[in-house]
Amino acid sequence: MRKHLARLRTHRTGGRFAALLAGALLVATAQPTTAAPRPAPTAPASSSVAHRPAGPAWTGTWATTPTQTPASDTTAFEDQTLRQVVRVSIGGGRVRIRLSNEFGDRPLVIGEARVARPAAGGPDSRIDPRTDRPLTFGGHASVTIPAGAPLLSDPVDLRVPAGSDLVVSLHLPERTAGSTLHAFAQRQNYVASGNVTRHPGIEATSTNDRWYFLTGVSVAPLQADGVGRADGVERSSAVVTLGDSITDGANTEPGADHRWPDFLAQRLRTAYGPYARGVLNEGVSGNRLLHDPSPPAGSDAENFAAYFGQSALRRFDRDVAAQPGARHLIVLLGVNDLGHPGTVAPESERVSAADLIDAHRQLIARAHERGLKAYGGTILPFKGDTLGFYSPANEAARTTFNHWLRTSGEYDGVIDFDKALRDPSDPQHLLARYDSGDHLHPNDAGAEALAKAVPLKFLR
């Protein structure tokens, strides 16, 4: 058991495995309240939303990939408020939120939802009441999201600076399973009793490092009089980073926003001036190109593999093509396809370098079909890793794949992450100063080096 727990720690981002299990075993309870009113089918004719001009296009500023939960995760909420914090990449004057019930098997009732900026100098669970805004859905304050569906909020006027935090509060009046989540948030989020969405400060009954039901934030210029802009969003676009735990930020400092896409967003904010580039992190710890989670029957992996998310080929349309303002795609995937078979996936799912190449060709084709520029990242070295991924055969497949990537010209550009982080004296190993300690995941300095390896000319 200890061996399996040690392995899981390296699959997830930040925190300890104990924290993950604590979140998984949490069953939230509180005194019940009357059910929230169900919304009318459409917004009333007098709704301010109905009369607002369409305005400019929206651009994604933050995103995460939703996954389902394993059967062992019985987390539930009832008459409780989730207060969740995200770091936006670009700013704007108007905001909208994307919620998801995509892995729920029954309707999800949102009693009330609000968005605000955090209070200056306080804990990130405390909001600045001057920035507190109610979220509506078709003009209604409460909404029921059908099982299997996402939902966009109405736009709300709120000036959000680039690189700042945003706080989203959701009241769940009915007993609600935590069925749709991103399990490795690298952020502390909060649960409080009752509907305290409007309260500047809350008394948390528990905390977790997950995002529940929240999958996206997009921004647009402020359009109070039909003109004007905020932070140059008119000409903005988004960069989607599609990856696994290395992109998700595994083993970087929790709460520091030191994932490599965060460092890339910092570079872009200083490089592009008014023409903003949002960075959307669609990395999922444990994610693979070709296979959904498939833990061997009776293995410990049955308790966590569902958090690894659907395969990149399956989730591409939702996580890449559907992102608002997406114009660029960066892909760093393949190490789990090599390392999972025989560890946390069946040996029958073993893949070759040719399989990886064919999967990347599909990503390229689908990106180009949507008008996106696509850039491929070489797979990092992992010799001596503590997960049991390394073997001479896996190293040969990695080498073959990286050679194809560097020489084929099939991607619009190549980002040589391998070259940036490998040890020049022993290229099958990560350079020690970039190694988090498991010889697979980069540390904070390594994440910054990954971001610096991205040629910004690709993203103009």
SEKOL-80996 format. One record per residue (C-alpha): y, x, z; residue in one letter. Coordinates in steps of 0.25 Angstrom, whole numbers, padded with zeros to 4 digits, always signed. Each point is the difference from the previous one (the first is absolute). Layout:
BEGIN
YXZA ...
END
This chain:
BEGIN
+0000+0000+0000M +0010+0011+0004R -0002+0006-0014K +0003-0013-0007H +0012-0002+0008L +0005+0014-0003A -0001-0003-0014R +0007-0013+0000L +0012+0007+0007R +0002+0008-0013T +0000-0012-0009H +0011-0008+0007R +0015+0004+0001T +0006+0004+0013G -0004-0005+0014G -0014+0002+0006R -0013-0008-0003F +0002-0006+0014A +0013-0006-0005A -0007-0006-0012L -0011-0006+0008L +0009-0005+0010A +0008-0008-0011G -0013-0004-0006A -0005-0006+0013L +0013-0006+0004L -0001-0015+0001V +0014-0005+0001A +0002-0012+0010T +0011-0009+0004A +0004-0014+0005Q -0001-0009-0013P +0012-0007-0005T +0001-0012-0009T -0003+0004-0015A +0011+0004-0008A +0005-0010-0010P -0006+0001-0014R +0010+0002-0011P +0003-0010-0011A -0006+0004-0014P +0014+0004-0006T +0013+0004+0006A +0010-0011+0001P +0011-0001-0010A +0011+0004+0009S -0007+0013+0004S +0010+0012-0002S -0012+0007-0006V -0001-0010-0011A +0015+0002-0004H +0000+0015+0000R +0000+0007-0013P -0012+0008-0004A +0008+0013+0001G -0006+0014-0003P -0014+0005+0000A -0007+0003+0013W -0005+0014+0003T -0011+0003+0010G +0005+0008+0012T -0013+0000+0009W -0014-0004-0002A -0014+0001+0006T -0014-0004-0005T -0006-0011+0007P -0015+0001+0004T -0010-0009+0007Q -0007+0002+0013T -0014+0003+0004P -0008-0011+0007A +0001+0008+0013S +0016-0001+0000D +0003-0013+0007T +0015+0001+0002T +0007-0013+0000A +0013-0005+0004F +0005-0014+0006E +0014-0004+0003D +0004+0014-0001Q +0011+0008-0008T -0003+0013-0008L +0012+0009-0001R -0003+0011-0010Q +0008+0012-0005V +0001+0006-0014V +0008+0011-0006R +0007-0003-0013V +0002+0010-0011S +0012-0005-0007I +0011-0010+0005G +0006-0013-0005G +0008-0011+0004G -0010-0011-0001R -0015+0000+0005V -0013-0008-0002R -0013+0002+0007I -0014-0001-0006R -0011-0006+0010L -0015-0001-0003S -0011-0009+0004N -0009+0007-0011E -0012+0002+0009F +0002-0012+0008G -0011-0011-0001D +0009-0011+0005R +0015-0003-0001P +0010+0009+0007L +0011-0008+0008V +0013+0008+0002I +0008-0008+0010G +0013+0009-0002E +0003+0013-0006A +0013+0009+0001R +0004+0013-0005V +0010+0010+0007A +0004+0014+0001R -0003+0007+0013P +0010+0002+0011A +0007+0013+0001A -0005+0009+0011G -0011-0009+0004G -0015-0001-0002P -0004-0005-0014D -0005-0013+0006S +0015-0004+0004R +0008-0005-0012I +0015-0001-0002D +0003-0014+0001P +0012+0001-0010R -0010+0003-0011T -0010-0011+0004D -0003-0009-0011R -0010-0012-0002P -0010+0001-0011L -0003-0013-0008T -0011-0003-0010F +0005-0010-0010G +0011-0004+0009G -0009-0002+0012H -0001+0007+0013A -0015-0001+0002S -0010+0001-0011V -0015-0001-0002T -0006+0011-0008I -0013-0004-0007P -0013+0008+0002A +0000+0011-0010G +0014+0000-0004A +0013+0008+0002P +0014-0006+0002L +0014+0005-0003L +0011-0004+0009S +0014-0005-0005D +0010+0011-0002P +0009+0002+0012V +0014+0008+0001D -0002+0012+0009L +0006+0014-0003R -0012+0010+0002V +0004+0015-0001P -0010+0009-0008A -0010+0007+0009G +0003-0010+0012S -0010-0008+0008D -0002-0015-0002L -0006-0010+0011V -0008-0012-0004V -0004-0010+0010S -0010-0011-0003L -0004-0011+0010H -0015-0005-0001L +0000-0013+0007P -0015-0003-0003E -0012+0008+0003R +0000+0010-0011T -0011+0011-0003A +0006+0013-0004G -0007+0000-0013S +0010+0006-0010T +0006+0014+0005L +0003+0014-0003H -0008+0007+0012A +0006+0013+0000F +0015-0002+0000A +0005+0013+0007Q +0010-0009+0007R +0000-0007+0014Q +0001-0015-0002N +0001-0011+0011Y -0006-0013+0004V +0007-0009+0010A -0003-0014+0006S +0006-0012-0006G +0011-0001-0011N +0010+0011+0003V +0003+0003-0014T +0015-0002+0003R +0000+0008+0012H +0007+0014-0001P -0010+0006+0010G -0014-0004+0002I -0010+0002+0011E -0012+0005-0007A -0014-0004+0005T -0006+0010-0009S +0002+0010-0011T -0007+0005-0012N +0001+0009-0012D -0003-0011-0010R +0008-0008-0010W -0005-0015+0001Y +0003-0009-0012F +0012+0008-0004L -0002+0008-0014T +0014+0001-0006G +0015+0001+0000V +0009+0000-0012S +0015+0001-0001V +0011-0004-0010A +0015+0002+0000P +0009-0009+0008L +0004-0012-0009Q +0009-0008+0009A +0010-0004-0011D -0010+0003-0012G +0005+0014-0001V +0000+0013+0008G -0011+0010+0004R -0006+0007+0012A -0005+0014-0001D -0001+0000-0015G -0012-0009-0001V +0003-0006-0013E -0006+0012-0007R -0011+0003+0010S -0015+0001-0003S -0012+0003+0009A -0010+0011+0000V -0014-0005+0005V -0009+0010+0007T -0015-0004-0002L -0009+0008+0010G -0009+0001+0012D +0002+0005+0014S +0008+0012-0005I +0010-0009-0006T -0001-0010+0012D +0004+0012+0009G -0013+0003+0008A +0002+0010+0011N +0015+0001-0002T +0009-0003+0012E +0000-0015+0004P +0013-0007-0001G +0007+0012-0007A -0002-0006-0014D -0005+0014-0005H -0009-0006-0011R +0002+0008-0012W +0006-0012-0007P +0010-0001+0011D +0004+0015-0003F +0000-0004-0015L +0010-0012+0003A +0009+0010+0008Q +0000+0009-0012R +0003-0011-0010L +0012-0005+0009R +0007+0013-0001T -0003+0003-0014A +0003-0013-0007Y +0013-0005+0006G +0003-0014-0004P -0012-0002-0008Y -0010-0003+0010A -0015+0002+0000R -0008-0008+0009G -0013+0006+0005V -0012-0009+0003L -0012+0005+0008N -0012-0006-0005E -0009+0010+0007G -0012-0005+0008V -0009+0009+0009S -0014+0001-0005G +0004-0006-0014N -0008+0003-0012R +0002-0002-0015L -0013-0006-0004L -0006-0007+0012H +0004-0010+0010D -0005+0003+0015P -0015+0000+0001S -0004+0005+0013P -0015+0003+0001P -0007-0011+0008A -0001+0002+0015G +0010+0012-0001S +0012+0002+0009D +0008-0001-0013A -0002-0015+0000E +0010-0001+0011N +0011+0007-0008F -0003+0001-0015A +0007-0013-0003A +0014+0006+0003Y -0002+0010-0011F +0004-0011-0010G -0004-0005-0014Q -0002+0011-0010S +0012+0005-0008A -0005-0006-0013L -0001-0014+0007R +0013+0000+0008R +0009+0006-0012F +0006-0013-0005D +0004-0004+0014R +0004+0014+0006D +0006+0006-0012V +0003-0009-0012A +0006-0011+0008A +0009+0008+0008Q +0015-0004-0002P +0007+0010-0008G -0012+0010-0002A +0003+0010-0011R -0008+0012+0004H -0014+0002+0006L -0006+0012+0007I -0015+0001+0003V -0007+0008+0010L -0014-0005+0001L -0014+0005-0001G -0004+0008+0012V -0006-0012+0007N -0008-0003-0013D -0006+0013+0002L -0002+0001+0015G -0004-0014+0004H -0014-0001-0006P -0009+0005+0010G +0010-0001+0012T +0006-0014+0001V -0005-0006-0013A -0014+0000-0007P -0005+0012-0007E -0002-0010-0012S +0016+0000-0002E +0000+0015-0003R +0010+0003-0012V +0002+0011-0010S +0012+0007-0005A -0001-0009-0013A +0000-0012+0009D +0013+0004+0007L +0006+0003-0014I -0004-0013-0006D +0006-0007+0012A +0013+0007-0001H +0001-0003-0015R -0001-0015+0004Q +0012+0002+0009L +0008+0007-0010I -0003-0011-0011A +0003-0011+0010R +0013+0007+0004A +0004+0002-0014H -0003-0015-0003E +0010-0004+0010R +0011+0010-0005G -0002+0010+0012L +0000+0015-0001K -0012+0006+0007A -0002+0013+0006Y -0013+0006+0005G -0002+0009+0013G -0010+0010+0001T -0011-0001+0011I +0003+0009+0012L -0011+0010+0005P -0009-0004+0011F -0010+0011+0003K -0004+0000+0015G +0005-0014+0002D -0005-0007+0013T -0004-0013-0007L -0012+0006-0008G +0007-0002-0013F -0002+0014-0006Y -0011+0005-0008S -0001+0009-0012P -0003-0012-0009A +0013-0007+0005N +0008+0013-0001E -0005+0001-0015A +0004-0015-0002A +0014+0003+0006R +0002+0012-0009T -0005-0007-0012T +0009-0012+0002F +0012+0009+0004N -0002+0008-0013H +0000-0013-0008W +0013-0005+0007L +0007+0013-0003R -0004+0002-0014T -0002-0014-0007S +0014-0005-0001G -0005-0014+0003E +0009-0003+0011Y +0015+0000-0002D +0001+0012+0009G -0008+0008+0010V +0003+0003+0014I -0008+0012+0005D -0002-0004+0015F -0012+0009+0000D +0008+0013-0004K +0011-0004+0010A -0009-0001+0012L -0012+0009-0002R -0002+0014+0006D +0003+0010-0011P -0010+0010+0006S -0011-0011+0001D +0004-0012-0010P -0011-0009+0005Q +0007-0001+0014H +0013-0006+0004L +0010+0010+0004L +0000+0001+0015A +0014-0003+0002R -0002-0014-0007Y -0013-0003+0006D +0000-0011+0011S -0013+0006+0006G -0011-0008-0008D +0002+0009-0012H +0002-0013-0009L +0013-0007+0004H +0013+0007+0000P +0009+0001+0012N +0015-0003+0000D +0003+0013-0007A -0010-0003-0010G +0005-0014-0002A +0014+0006-0003E -0006+0010-0009A -0007-0011-0008L +0013-0007-0002A +0007+0013-0005K -0011+0002-0010A +0004-0013-0007V +0010+0004-0012P +0011-0009+0002L +0003+0000-0015K -0012-0009-0002F +0007-0011+0008L +0013+0000-0008R 
END
